[in-house]
Amino acid sequence: NGMGKTTLIRSIIGFTPPRRGQIMFKDRDITTWSSNRAVGFGLGLVPQSRRVFPSLSVMENLTVAVKGGSGPWTVARVLELFPRLRERGAHRAGKLSGGEQQMLAIARALMTNPELLLMDEPTEGLAPMMVRELGRTIEQLKQAGTAILLVEQHLAFALRYADVVFIMSKGRIVHHCTPRELAADAETKTRYLGV
């Protein structure tokens, strides 16, 4: 309520308190929870601008995110999903390309074994080839049963991979529909998206 799309993700994960309203997850009010507590409760974050730990290696970035207990996402499994990261395991994260850093940010979030993966504008700054690879990754995650909240300005990308679309304006949800319905709705796209 009263927040922008990126602020929505930041509020859900506990970085920015909302001005009003509640954030509910798994029937619990997590509005005032710290990011650490929210992650421990099942939220995973792929932040805007990636925010990897640049001085740590790829492998160190992955293992720093491991929480106690077990789950389906292990180092071996994320390296299977992202073979490029296996090749660059000893490299410092700050030396990776933007696309490789995005892969690492997703892999690091998966290492927390989230029930809901929050992706904040993951295509930002990526070359078209990397955007396609990111799309394939999202499709694989969906097929594996990973729930994803995708905040994305790249309309064609969002429509291709979303199951449900919500349009926000001035911090409020002003429209929701299926991707197919939005693709065919020129009036709504013009009114809220300027396309």
C-alpha positions in Angstrom: 0.0 0.0 0.0 1.5 3.3 -1.1 4.8 1.8 -2.3 6.5 1.4 -5.7 7.2 -2.0 -7.2 10.8 -2.2 -6.0 9.8 -1.0 -2.6 7.3 -3.8 -2.5 10.1 -6.4 -2.7 12.2 -4.4 -0.2 9.3 -4.3 2.2 8.5 -8.0 1.9 12.1 -9.0 2.6 12.3 -6.6 5.6 14.6 -3.9 4.1 12.1 -1.0 3.9 9.1 -0.8 6.3 5.8 -0.2 4.6 4.0 3.1 5.4 0.8 1.2 6.0 -0.8 -2.1 5.5 0.5 -5.6 6.3 2.7 -8.2 4.6 1.3 -11.7 5.1 3.2 -14.8 4.2 2.1 -18.3 5.1 -0.8 -16.8 7.2 1.7 -14.9 9.4 2.1 -11.1 9.6 5.8 -10.5 8.6 5.5 -6.7 8.2 8.1 -5.9 10.9 10.4 -8.9 10.5 14.1 -8.5 9.7 15.3 -9.8 6.4 17.2 -12.5 8.2 14.0 -13.7 9.9 12.0 -13.5 6.6 14.6 -15.6 4.8 14.6 -18.1 7.6 10.8 -18.3 7.2 11.1 -19.2 3.5 11.6 -16.1 1.4 14.5 -15.9 -1.0 15.7 -12.7 -2.6 17.3 -12.0 -6.0 17.9 -8.3 -5.5 17.8 -5.6 -8.2 21.4 -4.9 -9.4 22.4 -8.4 -8.2 24.4 -7.4 -5.1 26.8 -10.3 -5.0 29.7 -10.2 -2.6 32.4 -9.0 -5.0 35.4 -10.0 -2.9 34.2 -13.5 -2.3 34.5 -16.3 -4.8 31.5 -17.9 -6.6 31.6 -20.8 -4.2 31.9 -18.6 -1.2 28.9 -16.6 -2.3 26.9 -19.8 -2.6 28.0 -21.3 0.8 27.5 -18.0 2.7 23.8 -18.3 2.0 23.3 -21.9 3.2 21.0 -22.1 6.2 20.8 -24.9 8.7 18.9 -28.0 7.7 18.4 -29.5 4.4 16.4 -28.9 1.3 16.3 -29.6 -2.4 18.7 -26.8 -3.3 22.3 -27.8 -2.7 25.6 -26.5 -4.2 25.6 -29.5 -6.6 22.0 -28.8 -7.8 22.5 -25.0 -8.3 25.7 -25.8 -10.2 23.8 -28.2 -12.4 21.3 -25.4 -13.1 24.1 -22.9 -13.8 27.0 -24.8 -15.3 28.8 -21.6 -16.0 29.1 -21.0 -12.2 30.8 -24.4 -11.8 33.5 -23.3 -14.4 34.0 -20.0 -12.4 33.8 -21.4 -8.9 37.1 -20.0 -7.7 36.7 -16.6 -9.5 35.8 -13.5 -7.5 32.2 -12.6 -8.0 33.1 -9.0 -8.7 35.0 -10.2 -11.8 32.0 -12.0 -13.4 30.0 -10.5 -16.2 26.6 -9.0 -15.4 24.8 -12.1 -16.6 27.0 -14.4 -14.6 26.4 -12.2 -11.5 22.7 -12.5 -12.1 23.1 -16.3 -12.2 25.0 -16.2 -9.0 22.4 -14.0 -7.3 19.7 -16.5 -8.2 21.8 -19.5 -7.2 22.6 -17.8 -3.9 18.9 -17.2 -3.2 18.1 -20.8 -4.0 20.7 -22.0 -1.5 18.3 -20.7 1.2 15.7 -23.2 -0.1 13.0 -20.6 -0.3 9.3 -21.4 -0.5 8.9 -18.1 -2.4 11.6 -16.6 -4.6 11.4 -12.8 -4.9 13.0 -11.6 -8.2 13.5 -7.8 -8.4 13.9 -6.7 -12.1 16.2 -9.6 -13.0 16.6 -8.5 -16.7 18.0 -5.1 -15.8 21.2 -4.4 -17.6 21.5 -7.8 -19.2 22.4 -8.5 -22.9 19.6 -10.1 -24.9 21.3 -13.5 -24.9 21.5 -13.4 -21.1 17.8 -12.4 -20.9 16.9 -15.5 -22.9 19.1 -17.6 -20.6 17.4 -16.1 -17.6 14.0 -16.9 -19.1 15.1 -20.5 -19.5 16.2 -20.6 -15.9 12.8 -19.2 -14.7 11.0 -21.8 -16.7 13.1 -24.5 -15.1 12.4 -23.1 -11.7 8.7 -23.1 -12.4 8.8 -26.7 -13.6 10.6 -27.6 -10.4 7.7 -26.1 -8.4 9.4 -22.9 -7.2 7.0 -20.1 -6.5 8.3 -16.8 -7.9 7.2 -13.2 -7.4 8.7 -11.5 -10.4 8.9 -7.7 -10.4 9.8 -6.7 -14.0 9.5 -3.7 -16.3 10.4 -5.7 -19.5 6.7 -6.4 -20.5 7.3 -9.1 -23.1 9.6 -11.0 -20.7 7.0 -10.8 -17.8 4.2 -11.9 -20.1 6.1 -14.9 -21.3 7.0 -16.3 -17.9 4.2 -15.1 -15.5 1.1 -17.1 -14.7 -0.8 -14.1 -13.3 0.0 -10.4 -13.9 -0.6 -7.6 -11.4 -0.1 -4.0 -12.5 0.8 -1.4 -9.8 0.4 2.3 -10.1 1.4 4.7 -7.3 1.8 1.7 -4.9 -1.6 0.2 -5.6 -2.7 -2.8 -7.6 -4.8 -1.3 -10.4 -5.3 -4.4 -12.6 -4.7 -8.1 -12.6 -5.3 -10.7 -15.3 -3.6 -13.5 -17.1 -0.6 -12.8 -19.4 -2.7 -13.7 -22.4 -5.5 -11.3 -21.4 -3.0 -8.4 -20.9 -1.3 -9.1 -24.2 -4.7 -8.7 -26.0 -5.8 -5.6 -23.9 -4.4 -2.6 -25.8 -6.4 -0.1 -23.6 -4.9 -1.4 -20.3 -1.4 -1.5 -21.7 -1.7 2.1 -23.0 -3.4 3.4 -19.8 -1.0 1.8 -17.3 2.1 0.8 -19.2 2.4 3.4 -21.9 2.6 0.9 -24.7 
